[in-house]
């Protein structure tokens, strides 16, 4: 499909033990033949078999640039389905750059970001959902995100979407055949049959859309707000979770006036922690701005960690926070258990029926129980990627929403007994929307935009 041959450094541009320069295209082997001298000088690189590794030297003229291992993968059995060569060299920045420049001088052109994966997609090796999962896999922040991305790279989303599209196509083809050839195909009783089919498709589509909330949390981390009245120990908790001094801790109320954000790993979980300003009534304008921000963050958070100061009586500030948490996923952290308690866990339980964990943020006690509680709350420990599909991509979610709207129009048409050719129009719209997920119904501009977000060399 492509006339040119591309090349890029496929490893990070930082000193390391090994670096990889990747080449893909019809002239890959020819280019390497010009610059690679094998240890066995009686052999040329073009003579060796595919999927073998050769040892030798990359040269620019008579000058040796580096001692290398070179992997040869001929089409179609390569990542891009093109002839592909990977040069494994020493991982110095200058060495990798010199080898890339030599490859380009020999006839390749520098690859654009994501162009290797783009070629894999355009050459039919992977679908668009699998291609997008590649970058998600690279950016995965935890074990759950990695497993989800691997599942999608292996085609889990593609298989599900293709199955739905096949059902829609079958119904559309039947309607068109019946309209064109009524003597051999009858539409008698068809409304009941297609209604059952469409209801099944709507259920499947809604399930995939609902999976997005968990899927995005898997990929990006759980948006977690730490809230409480001033001096309850919120900043100490953030420091305990982050295992470093991220927030200033003092005995002075109102020290935290703006939000402090930190991404942390808690076991196999990823949390995007936001330490908010202490919520209380105040005449300080700046502090009140922080309080309003804290309330907005509570509204948007996936999880709220409510830090209660057990050494002080519950007051109006605590009760104001409690009123914001009734309909939220929240955990009450009964803090300062290392000193004398003035209130009990039961005092809090009477006001807010949420899980309560006794902790000492200062002494870093209770963190393991917190981790276990969060895992159970989000049911992450039971996730299986063998039969469950989690949508983690916003673009794919929007495509599913479009498909769902079209399927609902089909159902409305059935209920109103509209002509079958009208049903066919909406079925086709759903078919096209689902095709945007797999890449079978997308334009070139969208493809370019998607792959421009990839890293260089992938």
C-alpha positions in Angstrom: 0.0 0.0 0.0 2.9 2.4 0.8 5.7 3.2 -1.6 8.0 4.8 1.0 10.0 3.2 3.9 9.9 4.8 7.3 12.3 4.7 10.3 12.3 5.9 13.9 13.9 5.3 17.2 11.5 3.0 19.0 12.9 3.3 22.5 13.1 6.3 24.9 15.6 9.0 24.1 17.5 8.6 27.3 20.7 6.7 28.1 19.9 3.0 28.6 21.3 -0.5 28.1 19.8 -1.0 24.6 18.2 1.2 21.9 16.0 0.1 19.0 15.8 1.8 15.6 12.8 0.4 13.7 12.4 0.4 9.9 9.3 -0.5 7.9 8.5 -0.6 4.2 9.4 -2.3 1.0 13.0 -1.0 0.9 13.8 -1.9 4.6 16.1 -4.8 3.7 17.7 -3.0 0.8 18.5 0.0 3.1 20.0 -2.1 5.8 22.1 -3.9 3.2 23.8 -0.6 2.5 24.8 0.2 6.1 25.1 -3.2 7.8 28.2 -5.4 7.7 27.6 -8.8 9.1 30.3 -10.5 11.2 30.3 -13.3 8.6 31.4 -11.1 5.7 30.5 -13.8 3.2 26.8 -13.1 3.9 24.6 -10.1 3.1 21.7 -9.2 5.2 19.3 -9.7 2.2 20.5 -13.4 2.1 19.4 -14.3 5.7 16.1 -15.9 6.5 13.1 -14.0 7.9 12.7 -13.9 11.6 16.3 -14.4 12.4 18.8 -12.2 14.3 22.1 -11.2 12.7 25.2 -9.8 14.4 27.5 -7.2 12.9 28.2 -3.4 12.6 26.4 -0.4 11.4 28.7 1.7 9.2 28.6 5.2 7.7 31.0 4.8 4.8 34.0 3.1 6.4 33.3 4.4 9.9 31.8 2.0 12.4 28.9 3.6 14.3 28.0 0.8 16.6 28.1 -3.0 17.2 24.5 -4.2 16.7 22.0 -7.1 16.5 19.6 -6.8 13.6 16.2 -8.6 13.4 14.6 -9.3 10.0 10.8 -9.7 9.7 9.5 -10.0 6.1 5.9 -9.2 5.1 3.3 -10.2 5.9 4.5 -11.6 9.2 5.4 -8.4 10.9 3.8 -5.7 13.1 3.0 -3.6 10.0 2.5 -6.4 7.5 5.4 -4.8 5.6 9.1 -5.8 5.5 10.4 -4.7 8.9 13.9 -4.5 10.3 14.8 -3.6 13.9 18.4 -2.6 14.8 19.2 -3.3 18.4 22.1 -1.0 19.3 23.7 0.4 22.5 21.2 2.8 24.2 23.2 6.0 24.0 21.3 9.0 22.6 24.0 10.0 20.2 24.4 6.4 19.0 20.7 5.9 18.3 20.5 9.3 16.6 23.5 8.5 14.4 22.1 5.2 13.3 18.7 6.7 12.5 20.4 9.5 10.5 22.4 6.8 8.6 19.2 4.8 7.9 17.5 8.0 6.6 20.5 8.8 4.4 20.3 5.3 2.9 16.7 5.9 1.7 14.2 5.9 4.5 12.2 8.9 5.8 11.6 9.8 9.4 8.3 8.2 10.6 5.5 10.3 12.0 4.1 9.7 15.5 2.2 6.4 15.6 2.9 5.7 11.9 4.0 2.1 12.4 0.7 1.3 14.2 -1.2 3.3 11.6 0.3 1.2 8.9 -0.7 -2.0 10.8 -4.2 -0.7 10.8 -4.3 0.4 7.2 -2.7 -2.8 6.1 -5.5 -4.8 7.9 -3.4 -6.4 10.6 -5.4 -4.7 13.5 -8.7 -2.8 13.7 -8.9 0.7 15.0 -10.0 -0.2 18.5 -7.0 -2.5 18.9 -4.7 0.2 17.6 -6.1 2.7 20.2 -5.5 0.0 22.9 -1.8 0.0 22.0 -1.3 3.5 23.2 -3.5 2.8 26.3 -1.2 -0.2 27.0 1.8 2.0 26.8 0.2 4.6 29.1 -1.4 2.0 31.5 -0.8 3.1 35.2 -1.9 -0.1 37.0 -2.4 -3.8 36.5 -6.1 -3.5 35.7 -5.5 -0.9 33.0 -2.8 -3.2 31.5 -5.1 -6.2 31.5 -7.9 -4.2 29.9 -5.6 -2.8 27.2 -4.1 -6.3 26.4 -7.6 -7.6 26.1 -8.5 -4.9 23.6 -5.2 -5.3 21.7 -6.2 -8.9 21.2 -9.5 -7.9 19.7 -12.1 -8.1 22.5 -13.9 -4.9 21.5 -13.6 -5.7 17.8 -15.2 -9.1 18.2 -18.1 -7.7 20.2 -18.7 -4.8 17.8 -18.3 -7.0 14.7 -20.9 -9.4 16.2 -23.4 -6.5 16.6 -22.7 -5.2 13.2 -23.3 -8.6 11.6 -26.7 -8.9 13.3 -27.6 -5.4 12.0 -26.4 -6.2 8.5 -28.4 -9.4 8.4 -31.6 -7.5 9.3 -30.9 -4.7 6.8 -30.2 -7.2 4.0 -33.4 -9.1 4.8 -35.5 -6.0 4.6 -34.0 -4.9 1.3 -34.4 -8.4 -0.1 -38.0 -8.6 1.0 -38.8 -5.2 -0.5 -37.0 -6.1 -3.8 -38.4 -9.6 -4.1 -41.7 -9.9 -2.1 -42.6 -13.2 -3.9 -39.7 -15.1 -2.2 -39.4 -13.1 1.0 -42.2 -12.2 3.3 -42.4 -9.6 6.0 -45.4 -11.1 7.7 -44.7 -11.1 11.5 -41.4 -9.4 11.0 -42.1 -6.6 13.4 -42.1 -9.0 16.4 -38.9 -10.7 15.2 -36.9 -7.5 14.6 -38.2 -6.0 17.8 -36.6 -8.9 19.8 -33.4 -8.4 17.8 -33.2 -4.7 18.3 -34.0 -5.0 22.1 -31.0 -7.4 22.3 -28.8 -4.9 20.5 -29.9 -2.1 22.7 -29.1 -4.1 25.8 -25.6 -5.0 24.5 -24.9 -1.3 23.6 -26.1 0.0 26.9 -24.0 -2.5 28.7 -20.9 -1.4 26.8 -21.7 2.3 27.5 -22.2 1.6 31.2 -18.8 -0.1 31.3 -17.1 3.2 30.4 -17.3 4.6 34.0 -15.4 1.6 35.3 -13.2 1.4 32.2 -12.1 5.0 32.4 -11.3 4.6 36.1 -9.2 1.5 35.2 -7.3 3.5 32.6 -7.0 6.9 34.3 -7.3 6.1 38.0 -10.1 6.6 40.5 -10.8 10.4 41.0 -10.4 10.5 44.8 -11.2 13.6 47.0 -9.9 13.9 50.5 -12.3 16.1 52.5 -12.8 17.2 56.1 -12.9 20.2 58.3 -9.7 22.2 58.8 -6.9 20.4 60.7 -8.6 17.0 60.5 -5.5 15.4 59.1 -6.3 15.5 55.3 -2.8 16.6 54.3 -1.2 14.1 56.6 -3.3 11.4 54.9 -2.1 12.6 51.5 1.5 12.4 52.6 0.9 8.9 54.1 -0.6 7.7 50.8 2.0 9.4 48.6 4.8 8.2 50.9 6.4 11.7 50.6 5.8 15.2 52.0 3.5 16.5 49.3 1.4 18.8 51.5 2.3 21.3 54.3 1.2 20.0 57.7 0.8 22.4 60.6 -1.5 22.9 63.6 -2.8 26.1 62.0 -6.3 25.7 60.6 -6.8 26.6 57.0 -3.2 25.9 55.9 -4.5 24.2 52.7 -6.3 26.9 50.7 -6.1 25.3 47.2 -6.3 21.8 45.9 -3.2 19.6 45.9 -3.2 16.7 43.3 -1.1 13.6 43.4 -1.3 10.3 41.4 -0.5 7.3 43.6 -0.5 3.6 43.4 -2.3 1.9 46.3 -1.5 -1.8 45.8 -2.8 -2.6 42.3 -5.1 0.5 42.3 -4.4 3.9 40.8 -5.8 6.9 42.6 -5.8 10.5 41.4 -5.8 12.0 44.9 -7.1 15.6 45.4 -6.4 17.1 48.9 -9.0 19.9 49.3 -9.2 22.9 51.5 -10.8 22.3 54.9 -14.5 22.9 54.6 -15.8 25.5 57.2 -17.5 28.8 57.4 -14.9 31.6 57.0 -14.7 35.3 56.4 -11.4 34.9 54.6 -12.3 35.4 50.8 -9.3 33.3 49.6 -10.1 30.4 52.0 -13.8 30.5 50.9 -12.7 30.1 47.3 -10.9 27.0 48.3 -13.9 25.7 50.2 -16.1 26.2 47.1 -13.6 24.3 45.0 -13.6 21.5 47.5 -17.4 21.2 47.2 -17.2 21.0 43.4 -14.5 18.4 43.6 -16.8 16.2 45.9 -19.5 16.4 43.3 -17.2 15.2 40.5 -15.2 12.6 42.5 -15.5 8.8 42.0 -14.6 8.3 45.6 -14.5 10.6 48.7 -12.3 10.0 51.7 -13.9 11.9 54.6 -11.3 12.5 57.3 -12.9 12.9 60.8 -10.9 14.3 63.6 -11.7 11.9 66.5 -10.0 14.2 69.0 -12.7 16.9 68.5 -16.4 16.9 68.8 -18.5 16.7 65.5 -19.6 20.2 64.6 -21.5 22.1 61.9 -18.5 21.8 59.5 -18.6 18.0 59.8 -22.4 18.0 59.3 -22.1 20.2 56.2 -19.7 17.7 54.7 -21.9 14.8 55.6 -24.8 16.3 53.8 -22.7 16.3 50.6 -21.9 12.6 50.9 -25.2 10.8 51.2 -25.3 9.8 47.5 -21.5 9.5 47.0 -19.2 6.5 47.2 -17.4 7.5 50.4 -15.2 6.1 53.2 -15.0 7.7 56.6 -11.5 7.7 58.0 -11.7 8.0 61.8 -8.4 9.8 62.2 -6.0 10.5 65.1 -6.5 7.1 66.8 -3.0 7.5 68.2 -4.3 10.1 70.7 -7.3 10.2 73.1 -10.7 10.1 71.3 -13.5 12.6 72.1 -16.0 10.9 69.8 -16.7 7.3 68.8 -17.2 5.6 65.5 -20.8 5.1 66.4 -21.2 8.9 66.7 -20.3 9.2 63.1 -22.2 6.1 62.0 -25.5 7.7 63.3 -25.0 10.6 60.9 -23.5 8.8 57.9 -24.0 5.2 57.0 -20.7 4.5 55.2 -17.7 2.3 55.8 -15.6 3.6 58.7 -11.9 2.8 59.0 -9.9 3.9 62.1 -6.5 5.4 61.1 -3.7 7.4 62.3 -2.5 9.4 59.2 0.4 10.7 61.3 1.6 7.2 62.2 0.6 5.8 58.8 -1.7 3.2 60.4 -4.8 1.8 58.7 -3.6 2.3 55.1 -3.8 -1.5 54.2 -7.4 -1.7 55.4 -8.2 1.4 53.3 -6.7 -0.3 50.2 -8.8 -3.4 50.8 -12.0 -1.4 51.3 -11.5 0.6 48.1 -10.8 -2.6 46.1 -14.0 -4.2 47.4 -16.0 -1.0 46.9 -15.2 -0.8 43.2 -15.2 -4.7 42.8 -11.8 -4.4 41.1 -10.6 -7.6 42.6 -13.3 -9.6 40.7 -12.6 -8.1 37.2 -12.1 -10.8 34.6 -11.1 -9.8 31.1 -11.9 -13.2 29.6 -15.7 -12.4 29.2 -16.0 -8.8 30.3 -15.3 -5.8 28.0 -14.6 -2.4 29.5 -14.7 0.6 27.2 -11.9 2.9 28.2 -11.9 5.3 25.2 -14.1 8.4 25.1 -14.3 8.3 21.2 -15.6 4.8 21.3 -18.2 5.7 24.0 -19.5 8.5 21.8 -19.8 6.1 18.8 -21.7 3.7 21.0 -24.1 6.6 22.0 -24.7 7.4 18.4 -25.4 3.7 17.6 -27.8 3.5 20.7 -29.7 6.6 19.5 -30.2 5.0 16.1 -31.3 1.7 17.6 -33.8 3.4 19.8 -35.2 5.1 16.7 -35.6 1.7 15.1 -37.5 0.5 18.2 -39.8 3.6 18.0 -40.4 2.9 14.4 -41.4 -0.7 15.1 -43.8 0.5 17.9 -45.4 2.9 15.4 -45.4 0.3 12.6 -43.5 2.5 10.2 -42.6 1.1 6.8 -39.7 -1.4 6.9 -37.5 0.8 4.6 -37.6 3.5 7.3 -36.3 1.0 9.8 -33.6 0.1 7.4 -32.3 3.7 7.4 -31.9 3.8 11.1 -30.3 0.3 11.2 -27.8 1.5 8.7 -27.0 4.5 10.8 -26.3 2.3 13.8 -24.2 0.0 11.6 -22.1 3.0 10.5 -21.7 4.3 14.1 -20.4 1.0 15.3 -18.1 0.8 12.3 -16.4 4.0 13.5 -15.2 2.1 16.5 -13.5 -0.6 14.5 -12.3 1.8 11.8 -14.5 0.4 9.0 -16.5 3.7 8.7 -14.0 6.4 9.4 -12.5 9.2 7.3 -8.8 9.9 6.7 -8.8 13.0 8.9 -10.0 11.1 12.0 -7.4 8.4 11.4 -4.7 11.0 11.2 -5.9 12.7 14.4 -6.0 9.4 16.4 -2.5 8.3 15.4 -1.0 11.7 15.9 -1.4 11.1 19.7 0.9 8.1 19.6 4.5 8.3 20.6 7.3 8.4 18.1 8.5 4.9 16.9 5.2 3.1 17.7 
